[in-house]
Amino acid sequence: MAVSFRNIIVFSFLSVLLFVNVIAVRESFEESLQLKSLKNSTMVDRLTEEVEFKHDHAVGDPETAASMVDMTIKNSTERRNLGFFSCETGNPIDDCWRCDRSWMRNRRRLADCTIGFGRNAVGGRDGRYYVVTDPNDDDPVNPRPGTLRHAVIQDRPLWIVFKRDMVITLKQELIMNSFKTIDARGANVHIANGACITIQFVTNIIIHGLHIHDCKRTGNAMVRSSPTHYGWRTMADGDGISIFGSSHIWIDHNSLSNCADGLIDAIMGSTAITISNNYFTHHNEVMLLGHSDSYARDRVMQVTIAYNHFGEGLIQRMPRCRHGYFHVVNNDYTHWEMYAIGGSANPTINSQGNRYLAPVNPFAKEVTKRVVTGDKIWRHWNWRSEGDLMLNGAYFTPSGRGAAANYARASSLAAKSSSFVGPITSGAGALNCRKGIRC
């Protein structure tokens, strides 16, 4: 009887243990299905978003744009909770790629992380890699293979990377051909002390991870722009990056300073541009968007300026706008001496979620400046500040109509609260990325 009773106890214990294991397995299986469902819904949402964003113009309804971006942020949060790629920076561009330890093997995925008006810029995503091994620029007409100039003039899509750290001093403008990405991640690459980058009458350009500084005026020389063409170039202004009559351009995570003219200028009907995550320092006229008050073709211009840090030693033009539509969103303005955002010729400026820290000078507290224009004219221009954080007496002078419909063509993504600007822009500028380590 004792043996039989002991057997009953053992059998009962084993039955309870088996039941617990079955429940655990079932819960694990259900959790796995739930994770898979979440992951698949995220992919569907991303595919849907990509389909909806494949057009050349801003959405007609800014509320629709906001809901689309909110969905992207929500999906990013779901991936973060499930342990997928996210650094929890709150910066949707960086959260798209920076936590991937295999970023070097997956470089071209960067092209899928573009947002704003330049969101369709694919650069050289669909082409081969080109490795720059030679920092020299001995002959702008017949560049040697392995040089940056030889890479950017090719007629086919290319994703251009660098074998090692280098300083490239260009003899003449670096004239880019269409469908190119310059990706300096993994190397410390400076374009300095000579000519700099010209993006003229081309499309689909991505420039990422460069240090661009001390650019000089050059010209009155022959320069090659493609394998089959070279021609005479007059004097260049000495911009860090000059965008001329071009579209679908993304300038991301570069450090720019101290050039002869502007750090980034976009003129002559250029449009579909995103300027993001850059660090600007030590310069007077930082950014010009629009050729002249009389050049009406710049009315098509749409530029997103997002997640940048406008830092020490800056004076004015962050940016200075003409004619077009400009979305200035979640940037950190920590220095200016004259003004931050200026314009003429009736541009539409939509400032959202930025942090403006005014200088000590009591006469330079105003963020905005209407350039050589009477108030009877500019009071009708659509300039608004929405959710911006004004510090140390900074103030933004709005004008025009405040209704959201007036800013539909100047709305390209949903702004986050200005309280998040610090962490969102903390990684602005060229990053120190190394193989096998998160950037």
Secondary structure, DSSP 8 states (H G I E B T S, - for coil): -HHHHHHHHHHHHHHHHHHHHHHHHHHHHHHHHHHHHHHHHHHHHHHHHHHHT-SSS--S-HHHHHHHHHHHHHHHHHHHHTT-S--S-S-HHHHHHTT-TTTTTTGGGGGGG--GGGTT--TTTTSEEEEE-B-----SSS--TTBHHHHHT-SS-EEEEESS-EEE-BSS-EE--SSEEEE-TTS-EEEESSB-EEEES-EEEEEES-EEE------SEEEEEETTEEEEE------SEEEES-EEEEEES-EEE--SS-SEEEETT-EEEEEES-EEESEEE-EEESS-TT-GGGGG-EEEEES-EE-TTEEE-SSEEESSEEEEES-EE---SS-SEEEESS-EEEEES-EEE--S-TT--BSEEETT--HHHHTTS-EEEES-EEETT-B---BS---GGGGGGG--S----GGGHHHHHTT-SS----TTS--
